[in-house]
């Protein structure tokens, strides 16, 4: 294989891996990604345990637990159970996304992640409350 074809092969492989690892939302193998409208609909229609894993002063109305992800992982009993629908958010998204990955690794099966966090929630014109 020539150097040029090796580089082309590596480039194509890298692009394939990049596309395979990107998620555009919706259901994935481990959890469900939702936007603010979808989360609000879920909260209105069901028994969802809502968790905020950041320390900002604002939260989505109806939030059941505000606690750092480290503290929750140290005492997982603060969550309602492995199979209970649990929605997770933070300020912007990355911290809660990492926490959602931790929960699924522990065996939680009905996890919902708010893409964009409370910032996306507010940007979408949805209400917040002070803690």
C-alpha positions, 0 to 999 in steps of 0.5 A, spaced: 500 500 500 502 506 498 503 512 503 498 516 499 493 510 499 494 509 507 493 516 508 486 516 504 484 509 508 486 513 515 482 519 513 476 515 511 476 510 517 476 517 521 470 520 518 467 513 519 468 513 526 466 520 527 459 519 524 458 513 528 459 516 534 455 522 533 448 522 536 443 527 533 438 525 539 432 521 540 433 514 542 440 511 543 442 504 546 443 506 553 438 513 554 433 517 550 435 524 548 430 529 548 429 537 547 426 542 552 419 541 548 419 533 549 422 533 556 416 538 558 411 533 555 414 527 558 414 531 565 406 533 564 404 526 562 408 521 567 412 520 573 419 522 571 424 523 577 427 530 575 435 531 577 439 537 576 447 535 576 449 542 577 449 548 582 446 554 579 441 557 582 435 556 577 432 549 576 426 547 572 420 547 575 418 540 578 425 538 579 426 532 584 433 532 586 439 538 585 445 534 587 452 534 584 453 527 580 459 525 584 455 525 591 449 522 587 454 516 585 457 516 592 449 514 594 445 512 588 440 510 593 437 518 592 435 515 585 428 512 585 431 505 582 434 502 576 428 502 572 424 508 574 424 514 568 429 519 570 431 525 567 437 528 568 440 535 566 445 541 568 447 548 566 448 546 558 449 539 557 456 536 557 456 534 565 449 531 565 451 527 559 457 524 562 453 523 568 447 519 564 453 515 561 455 513 568 448 511 570 447 507 564 454 503 566 451 502 573 445 498 570 439 504 569 435 503 564 430 508 563 434 515 563 432 521 559 437 526 557 436 534 556 440 536 550 442 543 552 441 543 559 437 549 563 440 554 558 436 550 552 430 550 556 430 557 557 432 559 550 426 555 548 422 560 552 420 555 558 419 557 565 425 556 571 425 557 578 430 559 583 432 554 588 
